[in-house]
């Protein structure tokens, strides 16, 4: 997930007008920011900004995660442990009530 400080610096670098950038940032809520970006910007630009502002996932790790993209939630959880990257340590499990537990 992108960080607020990264988004604030990346919007101008992607030539987003100051007025639109302020509207996107709003109150700083990341979910709201993402929703406004999806509404106000081209999808490719939104992806590039979010991707360039993200922390913790390398291109190699992203490639590994994309390999399990089409799997069911249960299969994704099972395969995360075998990715052999930092995601492997998440210890994610799907509970009977369809909630997730991670450690």
Phi and psi in degrees as GROMACS dihedral restraints (atoms count N, CA, C in turn):
[ dihedral_restraints ]
;  ai    aj    ak    al  type     phi  dphi    fc
    3     4     5     6     1   -70.6    20    10
    4     5     6     7     1   156.1    20    10
    6     7     8     9     1  -102.8    20    10
    7     8     9    10     1   147.1    20    10
    9    10    11    12     1   -57.3    20    10
   10    11    12    13     1   -45.1    20    10
   12    13    14    15     1   -62.1    20    10
   13    14    15    16     1   -37.7    20    10
   15    16    17    18     1   -66.6    20    10
   16    17    18    19     1   -40.9    20    10
   18    19    20    21     1   -64.7    20    10
   19    20    21    22     1   -40.5    20    10
   21    22    23    24     1   -61.9    20    10
   22    23    24    25     1   -34.9    20    10
   24    25    26    27     1   -84.8    20    10
   25    26    27    28     1   -27.5    20    10
   27    28    29    30     1   -79.4    20    10
   28    29    30    31     1   -33.1    20    10
   30    31    32    33     1   -55.5    20    10
   31    32    33    34     1   -48.5    20    10
   33    34    35    36     1   -64.5    20    10
   34    35    36    37     1   -34.1    20    10
   36    37    38    39     1   -65.8    20    10
   37    38    39    40     1   -23.8    20    10
   39    40    41    42     1   -98.4    20    10
   40    41    42    43     1    19.7    20    10
   42    43    44    45     1    58.6    20    10
   43    44    45    46     1    36.7    20    10
   45    46    47    48     1   -84.0    20    10
   46    47    48    49     1   126.2    20    10
   48    49    50    51     1   -54.8    20    10
   49    50    51    52     1   145.0    20    10
   51    52    53    54     1   -56.8    20    10
   52    53    54    55     1   -42.1    20    10
   54    55    56    57     1   -61.0    20    10
   55    56    57    58     1   -44.5    20    10
   57    58    59    60     1   -68.8    20    10
   58    59    60    61     1   -40.1    20    10
   60    61    62    63     1   -59.7    20    10
   61    62    63    64     1   -43.6    20    10
   63    64    65    66     1   -63.8    20    10
   64    65    66    67     1   -39.4    20    10
   66    67    68    69     1   -64.5    20    10
   67    68    69    70     1   -41.0    20    10
   69    70    71    72     1   -64.0    20    10
   70    71    72    73     1   -48.1    20    10
   72    73    74    75     1   -64.4    20    10
   73    74    75    76     1   -39.7    20    10
   75    76    77    78     1    49.3    20    10
   76    77    78    79     1  -125.5    20    10
   78    79    80    81     1   -89.1    20    10
   79    80    81    82     1     3.4    20    10
   81    82    83    84     1    92.2    20    10
   82    83    84    85     1     0.5    20    10
   84    85    86    87     1   -71.8    20    10
   85    86    87    88     1   120.7    20    10
   87    88    89    90     1   -62.8    20    10
   88    89    90    91     1   -35.7    20    10
   90    91    92    93     1   -65.5    20    10
   91    92    93    94     1   -45.3    20    10
   93    94    95    96     1   -62.2    20    10
   94    95    96    97     1   -39.9    20    10
   96    97    98    99     1   -60.6    20    10
   97    98    99   100     1   -47.4    20    10
   99   100   101   102     1   -61.6    20    10
  100   101   102   103     1   -43.6    20    10
  102   103   104   105     1   -62.5    20    10
  103   104   105   106     1   -42.6    20    10
  105   106   107   108     1   -68.0    20    10
  106   107   108   109     1   -37.4    20    10
  108   109   110   111     1   -62.0    20    10
  109   110   111   112     1   -43.4    20    10
  111   112   113   114     1   -63.8    20    10
  112   113   114   115     1   -31.1    20    10
  114   115   116   117     1   -80.2    20    10
  115   116   117   118     1   -38.3    20    10
  117   118   119   120     1   -98.2    20    10
  118   119   120   121     1   -19.9    20    10
  120   121   122   123     1  -119.3    20    10
  121   122   123   124     1   159.8    20    10
  123   124   125   126     1   -61.5    20    10
  124   125   126   127     1   139.8    20    10
  126   127   128   129     1   -55.5    20    10
  127   128   129   130     1   -37.6    20    10
  129   130   131   132     1   -66.0    20    10
  130   131   132   133     1   -40.5    20    10
  132   133   134   135     1   -67.1    20    10
  133   134   135   136     1   -42.5    20    10
  135   136   137   138     1   -56.8    20    10
  136   137   138   139     1   -48.2    20    10
  138   139   140   141     1   -60.7    20    10
  139   140   141   142     1   -46.1    20    10
  141   142   143   144     1   -61.6    20    10
  142   143   144   145     1   -41.9    20    10
  144   145   146   147     1   -66.1    20    10
  145   146   147   148     1   -47.9    20    10
  147   148   149   150     1   -63.3    20    10
  148   149   150   151     1   -42.4    20    10
  150   151   152   153     1   -64.2    20    10
  151   152   153   154     1   -41.5    20    10
  153   154   155   156     1   -74.2    20    10
  154   155   156   157     1   -15.5    20    10
  156   157   158   159     1   -99.9    20    10
  157   158   159   160     1    -4.5    20    10
  159   160   161   162     1   -73.6    20    10
  160   161   162   163     1   158.0    20    10
  162   163   164   165     1  -125.0    20    10
  163   164   165   166     1   147.6    20    10
  165   166   167   168     1    89.6    20    10
  166   167   168   169     1    -9.0    20    10
  168   169   170   171     1  -124.1    20    10
  169   170   171   172     1   120.1    20    10
  171   172   173   174     1   -84.0    20    10
  172   173   174   175     1   171.2    20    10
  174   175   176   177     1   -61.6    20    10
  175   176   177   178     1   -38.5    20    10
  177   178   179   180     1   -62.7    20    10
  178   179   180   181     1   -46.1    20    10
  180   181   182   183     1   -65.6    20    10
  181   182   183   184     1   -39.7    20    10
  183   184   185   186     1   -61.7    20    10
  184   185   186   187     1   -41.7    20    10
  186   187   188   189     1   -59.9    20    10
  187   188   189   190     1   -43.8    20    10
  189   190   191   192     1   -63.6    20    10
  190   191   192   193     1   -40.9    20    10
  192   193   194   195     1   -66.5    20    10
  193   194   195   196     1   -37.0    20    10
  195   196   197   198     1   -65.3    20    10
  196   197   198   199     1   -25.3    20    10
  198   199   200   201     1   -66.8    20    10
  199   200   201   202     1   -24.0    20    10
  201   202   203   204     1  -105.9    20    10
  202   203   204   205     1     9.2    20    10
  204   205   206   207     1   -55.7    20    10
  205   206   207   208     1   -41.7    20    10
  207   208   209   210     1   -86.0    20    10
  208   209   210   211     1     1.0    20    10
  210   211   212   213     1   -77.5    20    10
  211   212   213   214     1   161.4    20    10
  213   214   215   216     1   -67.8    20    10
  214   215   216   217     1   163.4    20    10
  216   217   218   219     1   -57.9    20    10
  217   218   219   220     1   -44.1    20    10
  219   220   221   222     1   -61.2    20    10
  220   221   222   223     1   -43.2    20    10
  222   223   224   225     1   -66.0    20    10
  223   224   225   226     1   -40.0    20    10
  225   226   227   228     1   -58.8    20    10
  226   227   228   229     1   -46.3    20    10
  228   229   230   231     1   -60.0    20    10
  229   230   231   232     1   -43.8    20    10
  231   232   233   234     1   -63.8    20    10
  232   233   234   235     1   -39.2    20    10
  234   235   236   237     1   -80.9    20    10
  235   236   237   238     1   -22.9    20    10
  237   238   239   240     1   -56.4    20    10
  238   239   240   241     1   -41.8    20    10
  240   241   242   243     1   -62.5    20    10
  241   242   243   244     1   -25.3    20    10
  243   244   245   246     1   -96.0    20    10
  244   245   246   247     1     4.7    20    10
  246   247   248   249     1   -70.2    20    10
  247   248   249   250     1   -21.0    20    10
  249   250   251   252     1    59.2    20    10
  250   251   252   253     1    42.5    20    10
  252   253   254   255     1  -139.2    20    10
  253   254   255   256     1  -167.2    20    10
  255   256   257   258     1   -65.6    20    10
  256   257   258   259     1   -20.6    20    10
  258   259   260   261     1   -66.9    20    10
  259   260   261   262     1   -25.9    20    10
  261   262   263   264     1   -59.7    20    10
  262   263   264   265     1   -26.8    20    10
  264   265   266   267     1   -86.3    20    10
  265   266   267   268     1     2.5    20    10
  267   268   269   270     1   -71.2    20    10
  268   269   270   271     1   -22.5    20    10
  270   271   272   273     1    48.7    20    10
  271   272   273   274     1    54.0    20    10
  273   274   275   276     1   -83.7    20    10
  274   275   276   277     1   137.3    20    10
  276   277   278   279     1  -138.6    20    10
  277   278   279   280     1   147.0    20    10
  279   280   281   282     1   -95.1    20    10
  280   281   282   283     1   121.9    20    10
  282   283   284   285     1   -83.5    20    10
  283   284   285   286     1   163.7    20    10
  285   286   287   288     1   -59.7    20    10
  286   287   288   289     1   -26.7    20    10
  288   289   290   291     1   -91.5    20    10
  289   290   291   292     1    15.5    20    10
  291   292   293   294     1    67.9    20    10
  292   293   294   295     1    19.2    20    10
  294   295   296   297     1   -93.9    20    10
  295   296   297   298     1   162.1    20    10
  297   298   299   300     1  -106.9    20    10
  298   299   300   301     1   145.6    20    10
  300   301   302   303     1  -122.2    20    10
  301   302   303   304     1   133.3    20    10
  303   304   305   306     1  -135.4    20    10
  304   305   306   307     1   148.6    20    10
